[in-house]
Amino acid sequence: MESNLHDYLINDNKVYVDVTEIRDKTGNIKPISFIWEDGKLYEIDRIIDVRPGHSLKGGGYGIRYTVEIRGKQSQMFLEMNRWFIVKK
């Protein structure tokens, strides 16, 4: 059991990223861009969907943002005030 908990908490597929975001006066959060693990800055072209959700591949639960980046759809998660993206 302890091994499964460790795998859930420490997952090589989960990449924590620095995110530039906008928080409006009602508390809504809109990610604008992020810095990937190689140091490159990526702009978020469009937010497609926002809802609570699990990351099955990366482990974890938070607010799942389905976004479009350079014409490709991806998912970002806001988990306990930290952003992560799951490697494909």
C-alpha positions as CSV (number, residue, x, y, z in Angstrom):
1,M,0.0,0.0,0.0
2,E,2.8,2.4,0.9
3,S,4.4,1.9,-2.5
4,N,1.1,2.9,-4.3
5,L,0.9,6.0,-2.2
6,H,4.4,6.9,-3.1
7,D,3.7,6.4,-6.8
8,Y,0.6,8.6,-6.5
9,L,2.5,11.4,-4.8
10,I,5.8,11.2,-6.8
11,N,5.0,10.8,-10.5
12,D,7.5,11.4,-13.3
13,N,4.6,12.2,-15.7
14,K,3.5,15.2,-13.6
15,V,5.4,18.4,-14.3
16,Y,4.9,21.4,-12.0
17,V,5.2,24.7,-14.0
18,D,5.4,28.4,-13.3
19,V,2.2,30.0,-14.6
20,T,1.2,33.6,-15.4
21,E,-2.5,33.9,-14.5
22,I,-5.2,36.4,-14.0
23,R,-7.4,36.3,-11.0
24,D,-10.5,38.5,-11.2
25,K,-12.4,40.0,-8.3
26,T,-14.9,37.1,-8.2
27,G,-12.1,34.6,-7.7
28,N,-12.0,33.1,-11.2
29,I,-8.5,32.1,-12.4
30,K,-7.4,32.3,-16.0
31,P,-3.9,30.9,-16.9
32,I,-2.2,33.0,-19.6
33,S,1.2,31.3,-20.1
34,F,3.5,28.8,-18.5
35,I,7.2,27.9,-18.5
36,W,7.9,24.3,-19.4
37,E,10.6,22.2,-17.7
38,D,13.1,23.1,-20.5
39,G,12.7,26.8,-19.7
40,K,10.5,27.6,-22.8
41,L,7.6,30.0,-22.4
42,Y,4.3,28.8,-23.9
43,E,1.3,31.1,-24.4
44,I,-2.2,29.6,-23.8
45,D,-4.2,30.4,-26.9
46,R,-7.6,29.5,-25.5
47,I,-9.3,27.9,-22.5
48,I,-11.8,25.3,-23.7
49,D,-13.2,24.0,-20.4
50,V,-12.7,24.3,-16.6
51,R,-14.0,21.8,-14.1
52,P,-12.9,19.7,-11.1
53,G,-11.1,16.6,-12.2
54,H,-8.6,13.8,-11.7
55,S,-5.4,13.4,-13.6
56,L,-5.4,9.6,-14.2
57,K,-1.9,9.5,-15.8
58,G,-0.2,12.1,-13.5
59,G,-2.1,11.4,-10.3
60,G,-3.7,14.1,-8.3
61,Y,-7.0,16.0,-8.2
62,G,-7.7,19.7,-8.7
63,I,-9.3,22.1,-11.1
64,R,-8.7,20.8,-14.6
65,Y,-8.2,23.3,-17.4
66,T,-8.5,22.0,-20.9
67,V,-6.5,24.5,-23.0
68,E,-5.3,25.0,-26.5
69,I,-1.6,25.7,-27.0
70,R,-0.2,26.2,-30.5
71,G,-3.2,24.5,-32.0
72,K,-3.0,21.4,-29.7
73,Q,-5.3,20.6,-26.9
74,S,-3.8,19.9,-23.4
75,Q,-4.8,19.8,-19.8
76,M,-3.4,21.8,-16.9
77,F,-4.3,21.2,-13.3
78,L,-4.4,23.6,-10.4
79,E,-3.8,21.4,-7.4
80,M,-3.6,23.0,-3.9
81,N,-2.5,26.3,-5.4
82,R,0.2,24.7,-7.6
83,W,0.0,24.2,-11.4
84,F,1.0,21.0,-13.1
85,I,0.8,19.5,-16.6
86,V,1.0,15.8,-17.4
87,K,3.6,14.8,-20.0
88,K,2.2,13.1,-23.1
